[in-house]
Amino acid sequence: MRSEGRGRWWGLLAISLGVAMIIVDATIVNVAVPQIIRDLEVTSTDAQWVQEAYTLVFAALLLVAGRFADRSGRRRMFVTGVTVFVVASVLAALAGSGPALIGARVLQGIGGAMMLPTSLSLLNANFRGREKGIAFAIWGSTIGGAAALGPLLGGWLTTTYSWRWAFGINIPVSLAVIVATLILVAESRDDRAERGVDLLGALLSVIGMTGVVFALIEGRTYGWWERERPFSLFGLDWTANVSPVPVAGLVGLAALGVFLAEQVRRNRAGRPALLDLSLFGIGSFRNGILAAAIVSLGEFGLLFALPLWFQNVLGYSAFRTGLALLPLAVGSFLASGIGAPLTQRWGAARVVQLGVAAELVGVAGLGLVVAPDTTWWAPVGFLFVYGIGVGLATAQLTGVSLAEVPVQRSGQGSGLQSTARQVGSALGIAVLGTVLFAGLGGILTDRLADQPGLAPAQREQVVTAVKESAGAAITGLAADPRTAPIAEEAKVAFSDATRYAAFAAAGFLLVGLLACLRLPRVRAEATGDAPPASAEPAQV
């Protein structure tokens, strides 16, 4: 029995390492993009799709992957996802063109979508009671820490070796995760699941999520209504004056509407359905995923703005930017140690509220210290508090959401919870990105209005260059003595806009905190003291 216990905890380490890998790959590419553009000679549009193709496919497939994991076996789905991910990483590391790299990132997104909800359902099936709380704490802190470590790892690999190693590092990690998972993690599935597959539901779900997430991610780039730049997909050019964003959003919403109607019909008829609507009758699950979506609006959106500010205003290198964000990772990892005892003492709902409150304090504090002349130590404490909050809230909110979900349906519950988080995060990034760049454009335009010797046309050109480069043009302006004063104004404007984005994120977190006040106190027996359904003995 002791050996089995140790095996499960080592298995948890393997699962957490796999989760860390897919979260890191969502952020690691950000700092490698400039070198990718130079080496592969890709356009800025292709470079953008290198970053966002992964996120788009990842979010679109979470629900489908979670449901199919319940039926086919959760460990099998997780290992298959890791295998797809490592193959995609090899293709990305060897890519010789922009389209090849984008294709590899799409494949990575498929693998990641198979892994994330399945990792949650494996924890839900293989841990019980107090151990489940500890397992979720480790899982949640892994996500927060990995999100902050991505830029550090990417900056170090890109600076020291090559951007290709940002993908190559996944190869040994993936192989270790596959071997450890097969040896140490028990298989589980829903043997009572109805026969048949809801292929229409799966198709509508993917179309709907793809359209909605695309609109949220790309609205600022291609225009929320009128098309602001060329758009092409699979070699086909979008020539209409209207942006593809509202079209994709409307198609996505329509598909989701048909999907929900079809799921209601299938549930009433007792036919196989992708979405088991009875899950929403569980109060802790219903309130938990709603709170997760709202909290995600402000939880990671600021990580989009902060690296840009560190590099383009304070002049940090990619590696130093990663170091600057390290306190967030430290705080998140520390939360895994204090989360379980706090949960035992106060309950999971109270710990979630404490975590979101800590995030709110950290994010608002960052907004207060952002300035063109901020010293390196000023953000450290607030990033640490922010990380503590992410580690506490992510883990325990997940635990609350899944606590009363039957083990045999944990894959579907995990997929829904992960999807709610991803949609909330995409919406948060869309809103905060709009706040950041709209604020930057407006503030810089006002500050340059009285700049001597700068004609209106030149002013507009400078503002456009700073906005479209996400602040990277500031370095070039600062290097030329003739435009150095303009660069100083741009640094002030970018700092002010980052401050506004931080305060907007804090506002989202305040709403999330209010939503978390509605979380129920989950019964102790709901944490999974019963043996996991249909679980095979752990192979140790």
Secondary structure, DSSP 4 states (H G I P E B T S, - for coil): -HHHHHHHHHHHHHHHHHHHHHHHHHHGGGGTHHHHHHHHT--HHHHHHHHHHHHHHHHHHHHHHHHHHHHH-HHHHHHHHHHHHHHHHHHHHH--SHHHHHHHHHHHHHHHHHHHHHHHHHHHHH--HHHHHHHHHHHHHHHHHHHHHHHHHHHHHHHHT-TTHHHHTHHHHHHHHHHHHHHHS--B--TTPPSS--HHHHHHHHHHHHHHHHHHHHHHHH-SSB--S-EEETTEEE-SSB-HHHHHHHHHHHHHHHHHHHHHHHHHHT---SS-GGGGGSHHHHHHHHHHHHHHHHHSTHHHHHHHHHHHTS---HHHHHHHTHHHHHHHHHHHHHHHHHHHHH-HHHHHHHHHHHHHHHHHHHHHH--TT--TTTTHHHHHHHHHHHHHHHHHHHHHHHTTS-GGGHHHHHHHHHHHHHHHHHHHHHHHHHHHHHHHHHHHHHHTTT-TT--HHHHHHHHHHHHHTTTTHHHHHHHSTTTHHHHHHHHHHHHHHHHHHHHHHHHHHHHHHHHHTT-----GGGGT-SPPTTBPPP--
